[in-house]
Amino acid sequence: AQTVTQSQPEMSVQEAETVTLSCTYDTSENNYYLFWYKQPPSRQMILVIRQEAYKQQNATENRFSVNFQKAAKSFSLKISDSQLGDTAMYFCAFMKTWEGGSEKLVFGKGMKLTVNP
Amino acid sequence: NAGVTQTPKFQVLKTGQSMTLQCAQDMNHEYMSWYRQDPGMGLRLIHYSVGAGITDQGEVPNGYNVSRSTTEDFPLRLLSAAPSQTSVYFCASSYDSSTDTQYFGPGTRLTVL
């Protein structure tokens, strides 16, 4: 079974600084997807970024980028120029790919990020 | 379009009561799922559906039933509520397989006394 580990339960950063959130996962699969979701105090789950394992290039979405290290099974999220609105819980998630069917999203336990003014 | 909607937002039940959490999406998504979120546990999959008439169990299905009679709706039923089912429940949908981006509803906070 796949597992996702977020070892830092909580972090804080000053506004405008850069912060990196770590995530590791365990799988024997070769093809899969990785996600970072954000959950602000409103509780809504919002997709931040997605990475396909077969792609060597790290995904980037505006101020958010990932460092995907497939061999190390590591998938960290970098937030540049942190904003107060980035304060939220962040969840790393894994999903293996399977042609002809669907698979299940496995979440880490989450990490609370606080951006201070 | 409204995306994924969930009702109610909050609910308090007594042990043994039954209720249905509603989930609807207007994006013509085939894949829908239910998660529960507990402190320190992340999100755990309860049930999912890959299309109308097809459902399957997730990681924590006990105590919950689902059905998918239409593409739009995916209700979650608690047959006999227990305090262990106190949680926040999220419904999610995606266009096709679950590898597509999933869109989450706003959640339902359920308390079972």
Interface residues (C-beta under 8 A of the other chain):
Chain A: V4 Y33 Y37 S42 R43 Q44 M45 I46 L47 R50 F91 M95 T97 W98 G101 S102 E103 K104 L105 F107 G108 K109 G110
Chain B: Y31 S33 Y35 G40 M41 G42 L43 R44 L45 Y48 V50 G58 E59 V88 F90 A92 S97 S98 T99 T101 Q102 Y103 F104 P106 G107
